[in-house]
Amino acid sequence: MKVLVTDNVSEENLKVLYNHVEVDSKPNLTSGELKEIIGDYDALIVRSKTKVSAEVIERGKNLKVIGRAGVGIDNIDVNAATEKGIVVVNAPTGNTVSAAEHTIALMLALARNIPQANSQLKLGNWQREKFVGVELREKTLGIIGLGNVGSEVAKRAQPFEMRVIAHDPFVSADYADLLNVALVPLEQLLKESDFITFHIPLTATTEQLIGAEHIAMMKPTARIINCARGGLINEEALVEAIRQKKIAGAAFDVFVKEPITDSLLFQEDNIIVTPHLGASTIEAQQNVARDVAEQILTVLQGQFSRYAVNAPHISPELVPFIKTASIIGGLASQLMEGQVNSIRINYCGEVTSYDCTPIKTAAISGLLQSMTEERVNLVNVNLIAAQRGLKISEEKQPTSKNYPNLLTLEVNTDIKTTTVSGTVRDGEAHIVQIDEFWMDIVPTGGYFFFCHHIDQPGFIGAIGAITGKADINISSMHLSRLKPRGPALVILALDEMLPEEQRRKIEALPGVDSARAVKL
């Protein structure tokens, strides 16, 4: 078998391949040259430079696996690979320590104004009084996302005698206790933290997670560090807050578009920037090269890879159920409140005739997608759950009273239980239950609004008045109630995401229990 390496990957750590396959390193191929030769290879290893397009994959007639020596897979057309039965793997843990250390480095640089002082002194200006900093000791560090990198940041902050708090609904209290970290709601973290650091992926639900209203909750002495993904924070709101001295500063290692040499963030002295250096250490590059090489060999030997990004070997009959499971997991993650204690998955009807492990994997992946970049697959689903202290149980029932098949996900937290059920009809996913309310919604993608309330005359009109005044179009509406003038759930399909201001207005209406804007 032959393996092609098209980017600068540590050859020393690819040696695991040499005794088993032929390895060709060609780091300077053009797109056209890659298309010409890819058909001769069984595996392809890249970093971020090479673009593995659908056309490249189409030409790769012998390709069995594509490996990304790093975390992101933005440069690989995963859908095209999946359609061709090609496994895509990455190396999500090899740069964990490097990313955590860079976060700590930026936090120290922010606290002591190191880049600014260095710049001024080299210009010939001795300005000690201008660069008075703060100590980390007895300060509160707020970590958003307590996964691999977030956990390593927590460990490294505590020797500085920092108080560490974190927001991550999908880790258990026992796991947080082991790290000596207090789990708190997001708003509490924003209000109490002196330093705030992000360690979550960029998804539909985390994009622009922090906007002007969230920054307004922070201390005027708060400092923000983002070594995760560009787009998590509203950059215009952040810059305006720093200019008005509503927060003290920020540090960014990641940006919405990369590479970038001009940004609003570059204009402020109190914002430190680095060109995505989180994984740029000798050790990290060695680790990711070794990890991806081991996975390439595993797949070529016909075994499952722990860090497979896709699952191309699923029978066609299972695909609609996997899609439905992913949807109900993603919806549950946006509707739930509190810290997860346990998760239960119930399979009813014809779906029980299959091996349900891929369905379970899709449900857990959908649930966790907003808080971890680690891809959940058939091999690692139980390991990831165990690492986070999540208790998952499964039940099978051969028949379903109302549907030929039914998937139900129950997420139990310290506040309440959230239930979401879905079914497959004519190959299409349908959401049929939210908590105790039954309905039938086809989640074709887009924006939704879920509102638990007491059924009463004029309520729908009041919601329509708020959305109409904000020029937000309602494309469809679903109402389910337990009894007239009793508990009810209204679901609106919208042409755009409901802004926070309008959500709060609806939440303030008489009889409203909860109001959630959701993106599917």
N, C-alpha and C positions, 0 to 999 in steps of 0.2 A: 504493500500500500504506500501511497505517496501523500505527503503533507506539504502544503505551501504556506510560507510565512511571508506576509506582504508589508508588515510594518516593523519598526525597530523594537523587537522583543528580545529580552535577555537570552542569548543562545545558550549560556552556561546552564540555565534552568530549563531548557528544552531537552536536555540530555536523556531524560526518561523516555523520550521517543526514539532515540537513535538506534537502540538495539532491536527495535520492533518494526520501524517503518523508515522509508526514505524521506528525508527532510530537505526541502529547497527553500533557502532564504533569499527573497527578492524584494527588498524594502522600497524600491523606487519605481515600481511599475505604474504606468499610466492606466486609466480606466480601460482604454482600448486594448492594451497589452494583457491586462488581467482577463478580459473576456476571451482573448485568443487562446490562452493557455489553461484556463481553469478546468476545462473538460478532462484534463489528464490527471486530476487530483481527487483523492478521497476525502481530504480534510483541508480546511483553510483556517489559519490563525491570523487575526488582525488586532490592532488597537483601535484608535479613534480616527486615524488618517484615511484608511481605505474605506470606500463606500461600497458595501455589498448590496447592490441593487437587485431588483427582480430579474433584470436582464442577465446579470452575472450569475445568479442562481439558476436561471434557465439554461445557461451555457454549461453549468457544472453538472454534467450528466452522470458523473461518478461520485459526486459529493454525498457524504453521509453525515458530516458534522462540520459546523462553523464555530470557532471559538473566539471569544472577545477577551483579550488579556486586560481586564478591567471590569468595572461595575456596569456602566451604561451600555445600551445596545441600540442607541439612536442611529448608528451608521449601518445597521443590518436590517434588511426587510424581512422581519420575522414571519409575517404572514405568508410571504412567497416561499420561504424555507419550509414552513409547516405544510403548505400545500404539496410540496415536493417530497415530503417525508424526511427532511433534513433536520437533524437535531441542532439547536443553537444553545451553546453553553457560555457562561461567563465566570468571572472570579470575584464574587461579591465580598469576600472576607479578607483577601490578600492585602488590601491597603487600609484595613480598619485602624490599626495603630497609627499609621502615618496621618490619616485624616483627623484622628483624635488629637494627636500632638500639634498639628497645624492649628486646630481650634484653640488649644491652650496658648499657643504662640501668639495668635491674633488677640486673644483676651488680654494677655500680658502687654502686648504692644498698645492696645487701646487704653489700658489702665495707666500706663506710664508715658504715653505720647512718644513712643520710641521713633517711629518713622519721621514724624514732624521735627523732633529735636535733632535727629541725624541730618535731615535735609538742611535745616537752618545753620547748624554748626559748619557743615561743609561749604555753605555760602559765606562763611566768615562771621556769623552772628552768634554770640554767646548769650543765650536767653534762658537762664535757669528759672527765673520767676514766671516765665510764660508757660512752662511745661510742667507745672506741679501736677502730679498724678494722684492716684488712689491705691490703697492696698487691696489685695484680694481677701485678706484675712477678715473673717466675720461678715463678708458680703454673701448675698444669696445668688446662686447660679440657678437659672431656670433652663431646663433641658426639654425641648420639644421633640419627642421621639427617643425612647429608651431602648433602641435596638442595639446592633453591634457597636456602631461608632458612639452613640449616645452613652452607652454603658461604660465604654472606655474613657470618655470624657469625665463621667462622674467619678470614676476611680482616681483619675489624675487631679481632679479639683480638690478632693478632700485633704490631701497633705498640705494644701494651702490654707487649711482651716476654714474652708467655705461651707456654708449651709447649701445643700443641693436638693432642689425640688424638681419634679418632672411631670410632664403631661404626656401620657400614653395610655389610652383606654385598654390596650390589648396586652398589657403585662399584669401579672398577678401582684398582689400586695406582698406575698412571700418573696418573689423575685426582687422587688424594689427594696425590701428589708435587707436582703443579702448585700445590696449595694449601699445600704445606709442612705437611701433616697426616699423622700416623701412624695407620694403621688397626689397631685392636686388638679382641679379643673383648670382649663386654659386661662380663663379670666383671672383666677387667683394667681396663677404663675405670672401673668403680665403685670399685675399690680404689685407683687412682692419682690420681683427679681431686680437685682442690680446689674446682672449680666444675663442675656437671653441668647441661647444658641439653638440652632435648628439641625435636626438629623432625621429628616423625613423625605420621601420621594416627592416629585412633582406629579400630581395627578389632577383629575378633574375636580376633586374635592379639596385639594390643598393649594391649587393655584390661587394666588392673591389671598392666602390664608390670613395674613396680617395686613389690615388696611388702616385708614386714618382713625376709625373709631377704636381700634385695638391699641394703636400707638398712644391715643389719648388716655388710656388706662395706665400707662407706664409712669414710673418715677421720672422726674426731670434729670436724674443722675443715671438713668438706665443706659446701657450700652448693648448693642445687638451684634451678634456674630453669625454669619451664614456661610458655612462650608458645605452645604448640602446640595441645593439646586437653585438656579436662578428662577425667579417668578413666584417664589413663596411669599414675598413681601412686596407691597405696593411701593415702588421706588420713589415715585413723585411725592407720596405722602410722607415717606421717611425723610427725604431731603428737606421738605418743608418744615417738618418737626425739628430737625437739627438746626435749621436756619433760625427758627423761632425759639431755640433753646428749650424745647419741650422734652427732648431727650439729649443725652450727652454726646453720643457718637455711635459709630457702627464700623464693622469690618466685613468685607465681602471677598470671598474667593471664587464665587460662581456668579454667572450672569445669564440673563434671558437668552442672549445670542452670544455665541463664542466661535472664534476669537473676536475680541472687541478692543478697540483702542480709544474710543470716545464714548463717554456716558455721563449722564447727569450725576452719577455717583462720584465721578472723578473731580468734580468742581468744588467739593467741600473738604477743607483741611481736617475736619473731624471724622472723615470717612476714610478708612484704610482699605486699600484694594491690592489683591494679588492675582496673578493670572492662572487660576485654577491649579494651585500647587498642592492641594490636599493629598494627592497620591504620588507626588513627585519626590520620592526618596529612592535611594538605591535599593533599600530593603523591600519596599512595596513593589517595585518593578520586578524584582526577583521572585517575590511571592506570587504575584498574579501570573507570571510566566510559568512558574512551576505548577500552579493550580490548574491553569487551562491546559497545559500539556498532559497532566494526569487524566483530566476529563476527556480530552480528545482520544487518548489511548483506551480509556474505559469504553467509550462509545464504539470505537473501531473494533473492539473485542466483543461487541454484542451485548454489553451490559448497560444498566441504567446509570446515568450521571446524576450526582447529587444536585448540581447547579444547572440542570437543563432549564432553559427559559421557556421552551415550548414542549408540547407533548404530541408529536406527530403520529404516534402509533396507536391512536384511539380508534375503535371501530366506529363507522359512520352513524350507527344507531344511537351511540352515546352522546354524540355531539350536541343535539338540542338540550339534553339534560344537563350537560356540562355548562352550556351557555346560561341556562336558567339558574343553575346553582350559583354561578358567578354574579348574576344580576341580583339575586336575593341576598347574597353576602354583601355586595356593595350597598344595597339599599338599607340593610340592617345596620351597617356601620354608620350611616348618616342619620338614622332615626333613633338609635340607642342613646341612653344617657348613663353616665357613671363609669365605674371601673369594672371590667369584665371579671366575673367569678367562674362561670362555666358556659359551655356551648353544647347544645343538643341538636343533632340532625336526625330527622325522621324521614324515611323513604316509604312511600305507600304505593301499592298497585304494581303495574307492569314494570316499573323501574327496578323493582327488587329482584328481577330475574338476571340482572347484570351484576358484575363486580362494581360496587359503588365507590371504590377508592378514588377514581378520577373525579367523581361528582363531589365527594367530600373535599378533595383537594381544591376544586374550583370554588366551593363555598367559603373555605377558610382563606383562600387567596383573595377573593372579593372582599371579605371582611377586613383583612389586614392591609389591603393595598394602599391605604392612605398613610400608614405608619411605618412601612418597611420597604426597602428596595430589594430585599432578598426575595427571589421568586420562589413561590411555594410550588413544589411538584410532587409526583408520586413517591419519590424517595425520601424527601426531607420534611413532608408535612407533619409527621408526628414529632420529629426532632425540633422543628421550629416551635410547635405548640409547647413542647416540654421546656425549651429554653425560656419561653415567656411565662411559664407556669400556668398555661391554659389547660383546663380540664374539658376534654371533648368526649361526648358519648354519642352513640349511634343506635337507632332502632329501625327495624324493618317490619312492615305490616303488609301482607300479601294483597290486601284489598283496600280500596279507598271508597268511602261512602258516596262522595259527590263527583269524583273525577277518576278517569282510568289510571292516572298517575299523579302523585302529589309529593313535592319536596317541601319540607318545613324546617326552618332554621330558627331556633330559640336561643337568644343571647341573654343570659342572666347576669345582671350587674348588681352593685351594691345599692342601686336606686330602684330598678324595676326590671321586668322581663320584656324584651321586645321580640315579637313573633312575626316572621314573614314567610308566606307560603307561595309557591309557584307551581304551575303545571305546564306541560307541553301539549299543544293542540295544533294539528296540521303542521308540525315541525317548528312551531313558533312559541316563544316563551310568553306566558301570561302570569301576572301577579294577581293572586286570587284572595289573599288574606293578609291583613295588617292587624296584629294583635287579635282582638275578638271580632273585628269587622271583616265581612266578606264582600268582595267586589270582583271585577274582571278588567284588568288594565293590561294593554300591550305596551311594554316599555321599549319603544322603538328608539330610544335615545333622546336626550334633550333635558329640559328643565321641568321640574314638578314642584308642587307646594302641597305639603301634608298638614292638615289642621285638625286636631282633636278638639271637640267643642260640645256644647249642649245644643241640641236641635231646637231652633226657635224661629218664628217668623222674622223675615228681614235680614237674617244673618248672611245669606249668600249675596244679597244686594249690597250689604255693607262691605264685604270683601271686594265685590266688583267695583264699588266706588273707589276704593283705595288703589286697586291695580289700574283702573281706568284713568285716574288722575295722574298716575305715574307713567301713563302711556305704555302699559304692559299688556299685551294681548293674551287672552285666555283661549287656547285652541280646543280644549275639551274639559269637562268637569265630571267627577264621579262622587256620589254621595252614598254613604252607607250608615245606617243608624240601627241601634238596638231596639228602639221603640220611639213613637212620636214624642217629641219634646224631651227625649232622653239623650244619652251619650251617642255621639255621631262622629264620623270622620269624613271630611271633604278633601278631595284630591283634585288639584288643578294642574293641567298640562299647560305650560307657558311657552311663549316664543323666545323668552330670555330669562335669565336668572332673576328671581325676585330680590331687589336690593335689601340690605339690612334695615334701612329706615322703614320701608313698607312692611317688612316682616314684623318689626316691633309694633307697628300700628295695628296690624291684625292681631297680634298676640295680646294687645291691650284691650281688645273688644270684650264686652261682657260675655261670660260663658266659655271663653277659650281656655283650654288646658295646656296645649302646646302647639307651636307653629314652626315647621321646619321647611327650609328651602333645600331641594335635593337635585343633584345632577346625575343622570344615568347614562 
